[in-house]
Each structure stands twice: as structure tokens, then as C-alpha cells.
Amino acid sequence: MKLLKAKAISHAFDYPLFNGVDIELDSGESIAIIGISGSGKSTLLHILSTLLTPKEGEVELLGEKLSQQKKNALVQMRRNDLGLIFQSHYLIKGFSAYENLEVASMLSNEPIENKLLVSLGIDKVIRQKVTELSGGQQQRVSIARVLTKKPRVIFADEPTGNLDLETASEVMELLSGYIKEHDAGMVLVTHDNDLAMRCDKVYRIQDEQLVQIK
């Protein structure tokens, strides 16, 4: 099933970031986008995930043209079908890690799975306040929160940026396993070429173009 299709996408703020992006994502597939800092990786991810509107072109997500969707419909899509992992964790600071997961669980009507907590290495700290956790632990909690809602498409912006190499590799394996098991898809932005090459397709933003290298 085609989960994502973006054609002729371009976007500009004060200067052009990229032009003529064409990209497709099928169920069970992962895509990585790499490029130097400031090349527009995060901006492209935000366009594909409904958070920004392209200057030109069209994005189809889960069979729907985003340009034809009302704001409330996009909010519902983000809540029910998309998993957004950001460099900033956006956890609720006054809550424990578990309470953050409970919010996702209640909104999606999906249970919190202990095996997910164990696989991310947060089962022993899940009752602690978010502010008591390290940056790496907070990142893993944010990933657990996203996977708890069982998204159909994951958009991940440097999801392993705060993790050591071994943990980053384990998280990447977990995300890859999730999309295969649930017939989902993932678009990953990363500066780590080794992690990127573990995805099914790899694109690089260079000279304001998106070039497929795998």
C-alpha cells in the first residue's frame, strides 16, 4: 500500500531550501534523508508530516491529498495515524515517564506494552519524573510514547541524536522491526550515514535537490 507520495515539492523561506522533491513510501518500507546542517532535512520532514505547507507541489498521505484537508482533519490524522519523533522530546515535564505514555495510550486506545519499555531500556525508570531522566532516557520515552499509539507512518527527526552508538543501533532495530510487524512506514532524518543505510531507501539533499543514493 502506498502510504506517502510527494511530487514536485518545493519550499522557501528567505532562500530556497530544495526544489522538485519526488518521493514515495510503501507500507513496510523505511526511508532515510541525509544532508549537511541547514540543507532542509527537517523542513522537508515537516512538509511530509503535515506540519508545513509546500510552496508548490502536492503531498498525499494515507491516500489523502493534504492540500484538500481541513485543519481538523490534519489534526486527527496526526493524532490517530502518524508518529512524530522530534529532536526535542516534547514530554510533559510535570508527569512521570509512565504518565506521558498513558496520555498516548488513552488518546489511541492502545495498551502500554511492557516489552516495549524493556526493549528501550526504560522499564526501571518509567515511574520517575521526566525531569529526573537523562536526555537519552527522555528520548527513549518519547519513542515509546510514539510507538504506544501504533502509528501507520513514523516521521523521525534525529531520533537517536541523544543516544550512544549501541543504544542508537538498538532503537533503529526496534523501529525497523515495528514497521515490518505492523506494515507501517518510516521517514527518518539523520546525520548518521551508517544508520541511514539500514533503511530501504536513502536520499541526500544536495545542491537544493533530493537525490536518491540507495
C-alpha positions as semicolon CSV with decimal commas, in nm:
position;residue;x (nm);y (nm);z (nm)
1;M;0,000;0,000;0,000
2;K;0,121;0,349;-0,084
3;L;0,148;0,541;0,244
4;L;0,312;0,859;0,118
5;K;0,360;1,027;-0,217
6;A;0,511;1,372;-0,262
7;K;0,562;1,522;-0,608
8;A;0,725;1,842;-0,731
9;I;0,761;1,970;-0,375
10;S;0,945;2,296;-0,324
11;H;0,961;2,529;-0,029
12;A;1,131;2,858;0,053
13;F;1,161;3,096;0,343
14;D;1,415;3,371;0,283
15;Y;1,607;3,144;0,045
16;P;1,534;2,820;-0,140
17;L;1,594;2,503;0,060
18;F;1,513;2,248;-0,207
19;N;1,327;2,216;-0,535
20;G;1,143;1,944;-0,721
21;V;1,126;1,677;-0,449
22;D;0,969;1,347;-0,562
23;I;0,941;1,072;-0,302
24;E;0,721;0,768;-0,231
25;L;0,684;0,542;0,073
26;D;0,518;0,200;0,068
27;S;0,392;0,003;0,368
28;G;0,667;-0,198;0,534
29;E;0,928;0,042;0,398
30;S;1,170;0,290;0,555
31;I;1,328;0,599;0,400
32;A;1,625;0,798;0,530
33;I;1,703;1,158;0,437
34;I;2,056;1,285;0,496
35;G;2,234;1,611;0,422
36;I;2,452;1,877;0,579
37;S;2,321;2,102;0,855
38;G;2,087;2,366;0,712
39;S;2,019;2,174;0,391
40;G;1,647;2,146;0,469
41;K;1,612;1,790;0,605
42;S;1,384;1,886;0,895
43;T;1,185;2,127;0,679
44;L;1,116;1,851;0,428
45;L;1,015;1,615;0,708
46;H;0,773;1,877;0,843
47;I;0,614;1,917;0,498
48;L;0,572;1,541;0,455
49;S;0,422;1,506;0,804
50;T;0,154;1,781;0,763
51;L;0,330;2,038;0,985
52;L;0,428;2,272;0,697
53;T;0,264;2,350;0,364
54;P;0,480;2,330;0,050
55;K;0,516;2,637;-0,171
56;E;0,450;2,416;-0,472
57;G;0,356;2,054;-0,538
58;E;0,135;1,804;-0,357
59;V;0,173;1,560;-0,069
60;E;-0,053;1,255;-0,048
61;L;-0,056;1,083;0,289
62;L;-0,256;0,766;0,355
63;G;-0,440;0,823;0,029
64;E;-0,542;1,180;0,112
65;K;-0,418;1,496;-0,061
66;L;-0,309;1,720;0,223
67;S;-0,392;2,040;0,033
68;Q;-0,758;1,933;0,032
69;Q;-0,779;1,856;0,403
70;K;-0,919;2,093;0,662
71;K;-0,717;2,173;0,972
72;N;-0,925;1,946;1,196
73;A;-0,877;1,653;0,959
74;L;-0,500;1,703;0,968
75;V;-0,506;1,716;1,348
76;Q;-0,698;1,387;1,358
77;M;-0,453;1,230;1,112
78;R;-0,159;1,333;1,330
79;R;-0,333;1,203;1,641
80;N;-0,453;0,869;1,503
81;D;-0,219;0,766;1,223
82;L;0,114;0,948;1,247
83;G;0,402;0,909;1,490
84;L;0,621;1,218;1,518
85;I;0,961;1,187;1,687
86;F;1,147;1,515;1,725
87;Q;1,494;1,618;1,843
88;S;1,315;1,798;2,127
89;H;1,124;1,541;2,326
90;Y;0,807;1,746;2,399
91;L;0,732;1,534;2,705
92;I;0,501;1,673;2,974
93;K;0,754;1,783;3,235
94;G;0,524;1,763;3,538
95;F;0,439;1,399;3,462
96;S;0,630;1,079;3,516
97;A;0,756;0,892;3,213
98;Y;0,472;0,641;3,254
99;E;0,210;0,915;3,275
100;N;0,339;1,052;2,944
101;L;0,279;0,711;2,790
102;E;-0,065;0,693;2,949
103;V;-0,168;1,007;2,759
104;A;-0,075;0,841;2,430
105;S;-0,246;0,521;2,539
106;M;-0,573;0,695;2,627
107;L;-0,580;0,901;2,306
108;S;-0,516;0,598;2,085
109;N;-0,697;0,336;2,295
110;E;-0,386;0,118;2,277
111;P;-0,222;-0,054;2,577
112;I;0,124;0,027;2,710
113;E;0,335;-0,281;2,636
114;N;0,597;-0,377;2,893
115;K;0,809;-0,547;2,626
116;L;0,843;-0,209;2,453
117;L;0,967;-0,049;2,775
118;V;1,215;-0,333;2,826
119;S;1,340;-0,316;2,467
120;L;1,407;0,057;2,510
121;G;1,573;0,008;2,848
122;I;1,333;0,237;3,034
123;D;1,131;-0,019;3,234
124;K;1,332;0,053;3,552
125;V;1,289;0,433;3,534
126;I;0,936;0,453;3,392
127;R;0,785;0,578;3,722
128;Q;1,035;0,862;3,758
129;K;0,954;1,223;3,674
130;V;1,062;1,328;3,326
131;T;1,287;1,594;3,480
132;E;1,477;1,322;3,668
133;L;1,572;1,140;3,348
134;S;1,879;1,192;3,132
135;G;1,846;1,329;2,781
136;G;1,891;0,981;2,637
137;Q;1,626;0,836;2,865
138;Q;1,384;1,114;2,773
139;Q;1,444;1,042;2,406
140;R;1,364;0,674;2,458
141;V;1,047;0,766;2,648
142;S;0,942;0,988;2,356
143;I;0,998;0,697;2,116
144;A;0,796;0,466;2,343
145;R;0,515;0,724;2,352
146;V;0,502;0,730;1,972
147;L;0,509;0,350;1,931
148;T;0,243;0,305;2,200
149;K;-0,016;0,468;1,973
150;K;0,062;0,221;1,690
151;P;0,112;0,478;1,410
152;R;0,084;0,386;1,045
153;V;0,364;0,625;0,946
154;I;0,655;0,733;1,165
155;F;0,833;1,063;1,096
156;A;1,157;1,074;1,294
157;D;1,390;1,374;1,315
158;E;1,728;1,259;1,452
159;P;1,562;1,005;1,685
160;T;1,899;0,868;1,801
161;G;2,077;1,203;1,837
162;N;2,097;1,182;2,218
163;L;2,185;0,813;2,232
164;D;2,516;0,626;2,243
165;L;2,607;0,416;1,940
166;E;2,494;0,084;2,087
167;T;2,158;0,219;2,204
168;A;2,107;0,405;1,877
169;S;2,158;0,079;1,688
170;E;1,909;-0,100;1,914
171;V;1,650;0,176;1,868
172;M;1,694;0,162;1,492
173;E;1,642;-0,214;1,502
174;L;1,328;-0,163;1,711
175;L;1,185;0,095;1,468
176;S;1,265;-0,125;1,169
177;G;1,101;-0,422;1,338
178;Y;0,792;-0,217;1,418
179;I;0,728;-0,109;1,060
180;K;0,770;-0,465;0,933
181;E;0,545;-0,615;1,202
182;H;0,270;-0,353;1,164
183;D;0,303;-0,298;0,788
184;A;0,377;0,066;0,866
185;G;0,630;0,307;0,716
186;M;0,901;0,542;0,837
187;V;1,070;0,858;0,710
188;L;1,390;0,921;0,904
189;V;1,609;1,232;0,907
190;T;1,958;1,162;1,036
191;H;2,318;1,283;1,018
192;D;2,439;0,926;1,074
193;N;2,515;0,765;0,738
194;D;2,551;0,417;0,890
195;L;2,202;0,432;1,042
196;A;2,062;0,579;0,721
197;M;2,195;0,289;0,516
198;R;1,990;0,048;0,727
199;C;1,676;0,195;0,567
200;D;1,527;0,060;0,245
201;K;1,580;0,387;0,056
202;V;1,825;0,667;0,123
203;Y;1,807;1,022;-0,014
204;R;2,057;1,305;0,018
205;I;1,972;1,674;-0,009
206;Q;2,248;1,839;-0,209
207;D;2,253;2,150;-0,427
208;E;1,885;2,208;-0,335
209;Q;1,788;1,871;-0,486
210;L;1,679;1,543;-0,328
211;V;1,898;1,270;-0,478
212;Q;1,836;0,901;-0,418
213;I;2,160;0,719;-0,333
214;K;2,012;0,381;-0,236
